[in-house]
């Protein structure tokens, strides 16, 4: 691993080596994280990093594009086949820039957008005041029912009819349940709005066919290629054929410049891998692990937001334990389990403290952890929550964590030998 960097810059090499060791010895449970394959890392650092290219196959702005044209065309066909989509754009750099590409395709400054509240499951790029695009478009928000903690579709429909948005967005970063895409599609059509789904968190589950796909219902579907898709740090967009030209124009030159051909190469490999039985089996286990973790944590006295999970995310309300999300996150980190503090619906705490945590099971599932390990993790979490500032307690929990994860390799032995 990094045999040339090891010689030319030992300081940077040491940092990267330290991160490899951290990941090897940690139980990674941040919902937006997954483990990229060796092929993904190879291609992300491939010879394509030398090539600058703008435009689309057959209409490039630079010469020497024939191999890149072959790559992009292959990737588009693989993405379309994997998701059953009519058109795909692979040039965006991330899930966020995928969203911006859709905005640039169909919206004008001042247009109205209806999306899910950030503090109830939405995403920063869906109109949060902290994001630049909140100054470009006019946003309103729908949320969850206070009793069920699931999307309030009646409220959504009412707001759509009153607000008359040009775009309705579904999907988010901390919503653990399935979404009724068909109903939102009908609502969007009834008010003359485009319908976009941000499936960044669930695209791997969708690709594997283990949860319903938004593709048949949405005009646009955006996604990152990390999270449950387990690929490089990049993104893509799917759309109906009728919006293909508008989307491509919205991406380039509408919202980005030259594409990152290295990560595009990694995405092309990814779309082939995500169609395999191996990948599908991992995603099936992700669902099983998520549901079991929610059940086990509940049995230890944690309150699970909305009662369970339908995907890879378990949202935990810590008020029953009398601790904050910030404290629990930091204490778990000390014992080698990484999660992130997260607001829960109708959270009385600030986003810097929070009453909850967001837990993901993709990375641990990729490493082979199943039912017995999930039960052990839940028990360790309970022990940490019982006395989160007691160093002796944390030390004992850390020993349990190290023993558990030592039995599961992050990568095959010898993968990074120089």
C-alpha positions as CSV (number, residue, x, y, z in Angstrom):
1,X,0.0,0.0,0.0
2,X,1.4,3.4,-1.0
3,X,4.9,2.0,-1.6
4,X,6.0,5.2,-3.4
5,X,4.5,7.6,-0.9
6,X,6.1,5.7,1.9
7,X,9.5,6.8,0.5
8,X,8.7,10.3,-0.7
9,X,6.5,11.4,2.1
10,X,6.7,9.3,5.3
11,X,4.6,11.8,7.2
12,X,1.5,11.4,5.0
13,X,2.1,7.7,4.7
14,X,2.0,7.4,8.5
15,X,-1.3,9.2,8.6
16,X,-2.8,6.9,6.0
17,X,-1.4,3.9,7.8
18,X,-2.9,5.1,11.0
19,X,-6.3,5.4,9.4
20,X,-6.0,1.8,8.1
21,X,-5.3,0.6,11.6
22,X,-8.1,2.6,13.1
23,X,-10.6,1.1,10.7
24,X,-9.2,-2.4,11.2
25,X,-9.7,-2.2,15.0
26,X,-12.9,-0.2,15.1
27,X,-16.5,-1.3,14.8
28,X,-17.7,1.2,12.2
29,X,-21.4,2.1,12.6
30,X,-21.8,5.5,11.0
31,X,-24.7,5.1,8.6
32,X,-23.1,7.0,5.8
33,X,-20.0,4.8,5.8
34,X,-19.2,1.5,4.1
35,X,-16.0,-0.3,3.0
36,X,-14.8,0.2,-0.5
37,X,-13.3,-2.9,-2.4
38,X,-9.7,-3.2,-3.4
39,X,-10.9,-2.7,-7.0
40,X,-12.6,0.6,-6.1
41,X,-9.4,1.9,-4.5
42,X,-7.3,0.7,-7.5
43,X,-9.5,2.5,-10.0
44,X,-9.9,5.6,-7.9
45,X,-6.1,6.1,-8.2
46,X,-5.8,4.9,-11.8
47,X,-4.2,6.5,-14.9
48,X,-7.5,8.3,-15.6
49,X,-6.4,10.9,-13.1
50,X,-4.2,12.4,-15.8
51,X,-7.1,13.1,-18.1
52,X,-9.2,16.3,-18.1
53,X,-12.4,16.0,-20.0
54,X,-15.6,18.1,-20.3
55,X,-18.8,17.4,-22.3
56,X,-20.4,14.0,-23.2
57,X,-19.3,11.1,-25.4
58,X,-19.2,12.3,-29.0
59,X,-19.3,15.9,-28.0
60,X,-16.2,16.5,-25.9
61,X,-14.3,19.8,-25.4
62,X,-10.9,18.1,-25.4
63,X,-9.2,15.6,-27.7
64,X,-8.0,12.2,-26.6
65,X,-11.3,11.1,-25.2
66,X,-11.9,7.7,-27.0
67,X,-11.1,5.5,-24.0
68,X,-13.0,7.8,-21.6
69,X,-16.0,7.7,-24.0
70,X,-15.9,3.9,-23.9
71,X,-15.8,4.1,-20.1
72,X,-18.7,6.5,-19.7
73,X,-20.9,4.8,-22.2
74,X,-20.3,1.4,-20.4
75,X,-21.1,3.0,-17.0
76,X,-24.3,4.6,-18.2
77,X,-25.5,1.3,-19.6
78,X,-24.6,-0.6,-16.5
79,X,-26.3,2.0,-14.2
80,X,-29.5,1.9,-16.3
81,X,-29.6,-1.9,-16.3
82,X,-28.9,-2.1,-12.5
83,X,-31.7,0.3,-11.5
84,X,-34.1,-0.1,-14.4
85,X,-33.7,3.5,-15.4
86,X,-34.3,5.2,-18.7
87,X,-31.3,7.6,-18.4
88,X,-28.2,8.0,-16.2
89,X,-25.6,10.7,-15.6
90,X,-22.4,9.6,-13.9
91,X,-20.5,12.9,-14.0
92,X,-21.5,14.4,-10.7
93,X,-18.9,14.2,-7.9
94,X,-21.1,13.3,-4.9
95,X,-24.7,12.9,-3.7
96,X,-24.8,16.6,-2.9
97,X,-23.7,17.7,-6.4
98,X,-26.2,15.1,-7.8
99,X,-28.9,17.1,-6.1
100,X,-27.5,20.4,-7.4
101,X,-27.4,18.9,-10.9
102,X,-31.2,18.2,-10.7
103,X,-31.9,21.7,-9.4
104,X,-29.9,23.2,-12.3
105,X,-31.9,21.0,-14.7
106,X,-35.5,22.1,-13.9
107,X,-35.4,25.0,-11.4
108,X,-34.9,28.8,-11.8
109,X,-33.9,31.1,-8.9
110,X,-36.9,31.7,-6.7
111,X,-38.7,28.5,-7.6
112,X,-40.4,26.7,-4.8
113,X,-39.2,23.3,-3.4
114,X,-41.0,21.1,-0.8
115,X,-38.7,18.7,1.1
116,X,-38.3,16.8,4.4
117,X,-37.2,18.7,7.5
118,X,-33.5,18.2,8.2
119,X,-34.2,17.5,11.9
120,X,-36.7,14.8,11.1
121,X,-34.7,12.9,8.5
122,X,-34.0,15.1,5.5
123,X,-30.7,16.3,4.2
124,X,-28.6,19.5,4.3
125,X,-28.9,20.0,0.5
126,X,-32.7,19.8,0.6
127,X,-33.1,23.4,1.7
128,X,-31.5,23.8,5.1
129,X,-30.8,27.4,6.0
130,X,-27.2,26.4,6.5
131,X,-26.9,25.4,2.9
132,X,-26.2,28.0,0.1
133,X,-29.1,26.8,-2.0
134,X,-31.6,28.0,0.6
135,X,-30.8,31.5,-0.7
136,X,-31.5,30.5,-4.3
137,X,-34.8,28.7,-4.1
138,X,-37.8,29.1,-1.8
139,X,-38.2,26.0,0.5
140,X,-40.9,24.7,2.7
141,X,-40.8,21.4,4.6
142,X,-42.9,18.4,5.6
143,X,-42.1,16.1,8.5
144,X,-43.2,13.1,10.4
145,X,-46.3,12.3,12.5
146,X,-45.4,12.9,16.2
147,X,-47.0,9.6,17.3
148,X,-45.7,7.3,14.6
149,X,-42.5,9.2,13.7
150,X,-43.1,8.2,10.1
151,X,-43.8,10.6,7.2
152,X,-47.1,12.4,7.6
153,X,-48.4,12.1,4.0
154,X,-51.6,14.0,4.7
155,X,-49.5,17.0,5.9
156,X,-47.3,16.6,2.8
157,X,-50.3,16.7,0.5
158,X,-51.8,19.7,2.3
159,X,-48.5,21.6,2.1
160,X,-48.1,20.8,-1.6
161,X,-51.5,22.1,-2.4
162,X,-51.0,25.3,-0.4
163,X,-47.3,25.9,-1.3
164,X,-47.5,24.8,-5.0
165,X,-43.9,23.8,-5.3
166,X,-42.1,23.2,-8.6
167,X,-40.2,20.3,-7.1
168,X,-41.0,17.8,-4.3
169,X,-38.1,15.9,-2.7
170,X,-38.3,12.6,-0.9
171,X,-35.4,10.8,0.8
172,X,-32.9,11.9,3.4
173,X,-30.1,11.1,5.7
174,X,-31.7,9.8,8.9
175,X,-35.1,8.3,8.0
176,X,-35.2,4.6,8.9
177,X,-38.5,3.6,7.3
178,X,-39.7,2.8,3.8
179,X,-41.2,5.7,1.8
180,X,-44.4,5.6,-0.2
181,X,-43.0,6.8,-3.5
182,X,-46.2,6.1,-5.4
183,X,-48.3,8.4,-3.1
184,X,-45.8,11.3,-3.3
185,X,-45.6,10.8,-7.1
186,X,-49.4,11.3,-7.2
187,X,-49.2,14.4,-5.0
188,X,-46.5,15.9,-7.2
189,X,-48.5,15.3,-10.3
190,X,-51.6,16.8,-8.7
191,X,-49.9,20.1,-8.2
192,X,-47.8,20.1,-11.4
193,X,-44.5,19.5,-9.6
194,X,-41.4,17.4,-10.5
195,X,-40.7,14.6,-8.1
196,X,-37.1,13.8,-7.1
197,X,-35.9,11.1,-4.7
198,X,-32.6,11.4,-3.0
199,X,-31.7,7.7,-2.4
200,X,-28.1,8.3,-1.4
201,X,-28.5,6.2,1.8
202,X,-30.5,3.3,0.4
203,X,-29.2,2.9,-3.2
204,X,-27.4,-0.3,-2.4
205,X,-30.5,-1.8,-0.9
206,X,-32.5,-0.6,-4.0
207,X,-29.9,-2.0,-6.4
208,X,-30.1,-5.4,-4.6
209,X,-33.9,-5.4,-4.9
210,X,-34.4,-5.9,-1.1
211,X,-36.4,-2.7,-0.7
212,X,-38.8,-0.9,-3.2
213,X,-37.2,1.3,-5.8
214,X,-38.2,4.9,-6.4
215,X,-37.1,4.7,-10.1
216,X,-40.6,3.8,-11.5
217,X,-42.2,6.8,-9.7
218,X,-39.7,9.6,-9.6
219,X,-38.8,12.0,-12.4
220,X,-35.3,12.2,-11.0
221,X,-33.3,10.0,-8.6
222,X,-30.1,11.2,-7.1
223,X,-27.5,9.2,-5.1
224,X,-24.0,9.0,-3.8
225,X,-22.0,5.9,-4.5
226,X,-20.8,5.3,-0.9
227,X,-23.2,4.3,2.0
228,X,-25.0,1.1,1.2
229,X,-23.8,1.0,-2.4
230,X,-20.3,0.6,-0.9
231,X,-18.4,2.4,-3.7
232,X,-16.1,5.4,-4.3
233,X,-16.8,8.9,-3.0
234,X,-18.9,10.0,-5.9
235,X,-22.5,10.2,-7.2
236,X,-24.9,9.7,-10.1
237,X,-28.4,10.7,-11.2
238,X,-31.1,8.7,-12.9
239,X,-34.1,10.2,-14.7
240,X,-37.0,9.6,-17.1
241,X,-36.0,9.7,-20.8
242,X,-37.9,12.9,-21.4
243,X,-35.6,14.8,-19.0
244,X,-32.3,13.3,-20.3
245,X,-31.2,16.4,-22.2
246,X,-32.2,18.8,-19.5
247,X,-30.4,16.7,-16.9
248,X,-27.2,16.4,-18.9
249,X,-27.2,20.2,-19.5
250,X,-27.9,20.8,-15.8
251,X,-25.0,18.7,-14.8
252,X,-22.6,20.1,-17.5
253,X,-22.2,22.9,-17.9
254,X,-25.0,23.8,-15.4
255,X,-23.4,22.7,-12.1
256,X,-20.0,21.2,-12.6
257,X,-16.9,21.4,-14.8
258,X,-14.6,18.6,-15.8
259,X,-15.6,15.1,-14.6
260,X,-13.5,12.9,-12.3
261,X,-12.6,10.0,-14.5
262,X,-10.9,8.0,-11.8
263,X,-14.0,7.8,-9.7
264,X,-16.1,7.3,-12.8
265,X,-14.0,4.2,-13.6
266,X,-14.7,3.0,-10.0
267,X,-18.4,3.6,-10.5
268,X,-18.4,1.6,-13.7
269,X,-16.9,-1.4,-11.8
270,X,-19.4,-0.8,-9.0
271,X,-22.5,-1.0,-11.1
272,X,-21.4,-4.4,-12.3
273,X,-20.5,-5.7,-8.8
274,X,-23.9,-4.5,-7.4
275,X,-25.7,-6.8,-9.7
276,X,-24.0,-9.9,-8.3
277,X,-25.4,-12.4,-5.8
278,X,-22.6,-11.7,-3.5
279,X,-23.7,-8.0,-3.2
280,X,-27.3,-8.9,-2.9
281,X,-26.6,-11.3,0.0
282,X,-24.8,-8.6,1.8
283,X,-27.7,-6.2,1.4
284,X,-30.1,-8.9,2.7
285,X,-28.0,-9.3,5.8
286,X,-27.9,-5.5,6.2
287,X,-31.7,-5.5,6.6
288,X,-31.5,-8.4,9.0
289,X,-28.8,-6.9,11.1
290,X,-30.6,-3.5,11.3
291,X,-33.8,-5.0,12.5
292,X,-32.1,-7.2,15.0
293,X,-30.0,-4.3,16.4
294,X,-33.1,-2.2,16.9
295,X,-34.8,-5.1,18.7
296,X,-31.8,-5.8,20.9
297,X,-31.3,-2.2,21.8
298,X,-34.9,-1.9,22.7
299,X,-34.6,-4.9,25.0
300,X,-31.9,-3.1,26.8
301,X,-34.1,-0.1,27.5
302,X,-33.2,2.2,24.5
303,X,-36.1,3.8,22.7
304,X,-36.0,3.2,18.9
305,X,-37.4,6.0,16.8
306,X,-40.5,4.8,14.9
307,X,-40.2,1.4,16.6
308,X,-37.9,-0.3,14.2
309,X,-36.0,0.1,10.9
310,X,-36.7,-0.9,7.3
311,X,-33.2,-0.1,6.0
312,X,-29.6,0.2,7.4
313,X,-30.3,3.0,9.8
314,X,-31.3,2.6,13.4
315,X,-32.3,5.9,15.1
316,X,-32.0,5.7,18.9
317,X,-33.6,8.1,21.4
318,X,-31.3,8.2,24.4
319,X,-33.6,10.1,26.8
320,X,-34.6,6.9,28.4
321,X,-31.0,6.4,29.4
322,X,-30.6,10.0,30.6
323,X,-27.7,10.8,28.3
324,X,-27.1,13.0,25.3
325,X,-26.2,11.9,21.8
326,X,-22.9,13.8,22.1
327,X,-21.9,12.0,25.3
328,X,-22.9,8.6,23.9
329,X,-21.1,9.2,20.6
330,X,-17.9,10.2,22.4
331,X,-18.0,7.4,24.9
332,X,-18.6,4.8,22.3
333,X,-15.7,6.2,20.3
334,X,-13.4,5.6,23.3
335,X,-14.3,1.9,23.3
336,X,-13.9,1.5,19.5
337,X,-17.4,1.9,18.2
338,X,-18.2,4.8,15.9
339,X,-21.7,6.3,15.6
340,X,-22.8,9.9,15.2
341,X,-25.0,12.1,17.4
342,X,-28.2,13.0,15.6
343,X,-31.3,14.9,16.3
344,X,-34.5,12.8,16.6
345,X,-37.9,14.0,15.6
346,X,-39.1,16.9,17.8
347,X,-35.8,16.9,19.6
348,X,-35.6,19.4,22.5
349,X,-31.8,19.3,22.3
350,X,-29.6,21.4,19.9
351,X,-28.0,19.7,16.9
352,X,-24.7,20.1,18.6
353,X,-25.8,18.0,21.6
354,X,-28.9,16.0,20.4
355,X,-31.1,13.5,22.2
356,X,-30.2,10.6,19.9
357,X,-27.7,8.8,17.8
358,X,-27.8,7.4,14.2
359,X,-26.4,3.9,13.9
360,X,-25.7,2.1,10.6
361,X,-24.9,-1.5,10.0
362,X,-23.5,-1.6,6.4
363,X,-19.8,-1.6,7.2
364,X,-20.0,-4.3,9.9
365,X,-22.2,-6.4,7.7
366,X,-19.6,-6.3,4.9
367,X,-17.0,-7.6,7.4
368,X,-19.3,-10.6,8.1
369,X,-20.8,-9.7,11.5
370,X,-24.2,-11.4,12.0
371,X,-26.7,-12.2,14.7
372,X,-24.4,-13.2,17.6
373,X,-22.1,-10.1,17.0
374,X,-25.1,-7.8,16.8
375,X,-26.3,-9.0,20.2
376,X,-22.8,-8.5,21.6
377,X,-22.6,-4.9,20.2
378,X,-26.0,-4.1,21.7
379,X,-24.9,-5.3,25.1
380,X,-21.6,-3.3,24.9
381,X,-23.6,-0.2,24.0
382,X,-25.9,-0.8,27.0
383,X,-22.8,-1.1,29.3
384,X,-21.4,2.1,27.9
385,X,-24.7,4.0,28.3
386,X,-25.0,2.8,31.9
387,X,-21.8,4.6,33.0
388,X,-20.5,6.7,30.0
389,X,-17.9,8.7,31.9
390,X,-16.4,5.9,34.0
391,X,-13.0,5.1,32.5
392,X,-12.9,1.7,34.1
393,X,-16.2,0.8,32.5
394,X,-15.1,2.1,29.2
395,X,-11.8,0.2,29.4
396,X,-13.6,-3.1,30.0
397,X,-16.0,-2.4,27.1
398,X,-13.0,-1.6,24.8
399,X,-11.5,-5.0,25.5
400,X,-14.8,-6.6,24.4
401,X,-14.9,-4.5,21.3
402,X,-11.3,-5.3,20.3
403,X,-11.9,-9.0,20.8
404,X,-15.1,-9.0,18.8
405,X,-13.8,-7.1,15.8
406,X,-10.4,-9.0,15.7
407,X,-12.2,-12.0,14.4
408,X,-13.3,-10.2,11.2
409,X,-10.9,-8.9,8.7
410,X,-11.4,-5.5,7.1
411,X,-9.5,-6.7,3.9
412,X,-7.9,-10.0,3.1
413,X,-4.6,-10.6,4.7
414,X,-1.7,-9.2,2.7
415,X,-3.9,-6.8,0.7
416,X,-1.6,-3.9,1.5
417,X,1.8,-5.5,1.4
418,X,4.3,-3.4,-0.6
